[in-house]
Amino acid sequence: MSEIGSRLRQERERLGLSHKVFGEIGGVEANAQGKYEHGDRAPKADYLSRVAQRGVDVLYVLTGTRTPTLVDNLTQLEEKVL
């Protein structure tokens, strides 16, 4: 499994979605989703754009580095914890 595929699977699982549902979000069939996750195919930009709109951290999928959280978007409770 490729690193991108592995991270894509992690993001799908983090969101609690099945191959079928995640593939539908990205505009591909479940078997294509499986091929992405196993590293047999590389996802295209339009797919990545669609899954990003549903909460996938595409920077993490592509690079392994999580997108930083902006302090402006934190709740008061989150600010206290930090």
N, C-alpha and C positions, 0 to 999 in steps of 0.2 A: 504494500500500500504506500502510495506517495505521501509525502509530508502534507501537501495541500489537501489531498483526499482525506487523510486522517484528521486534519483540523476542521475540514468541512463536516465530517461525521460528528466531531465533538460539538460543533455549533448546532447541528441538527438535533443531537441528543439534549443539549443544554436547553433548547427551545421545546423539547418534548414532542417532536414531530416524527412521523413515520417517513420511510422512503417515499411512499406514494404522495403524501400531503406535501412534503418538502419539494419533491419534484414538480408537483402542480404549481406551487408558488413560483418556482424558477422557470416554469414553462416547458418542462421536459417530462418524459415518462419515468416511472419508477426504476426501470432497468438502466436508463441513462444516469439517474441519480446514483445507483449502485456502482456504475462504471466510474463516475467521478470520484466516489469515495474509495474505490479500490485502486485508483491511479491508472485505470485503463484508458481514460479520456480526460481531457482538461476542460473545465467549464469556461464558457465564453463570457464576455463582458456583459451582455444583456441578461444572462442568467444571474451573474453576480450582482448586478444592479437590482434585479427583482428580489433576490433573497435579502439583500441589504435593507430594502424597504421594510422587511418583516423582522428586522432585529439582528441579522447575522453581522458579526464583526468581520467585514471583508479584509481589512488590514491584517487581522490575525490569520485568516485563512491563507492569504497570500504570503505573508512574511513571518508569521509566528510571533509577532509583537502586537499586543493588545492596543486598541485605540484608547488613548488617555481620556479619562473622564474629566470634563470641565467642571471646575469648582462652582461656576455660576449655576449649574444644573442640579446641585445637591440640595436635598431637603435640610431643614434645620436639624433634624435628628442625625443625618449623615455628617453634617458639619461638626456636631458635637462629638461624634465618634472619632472623627479625624483629629 
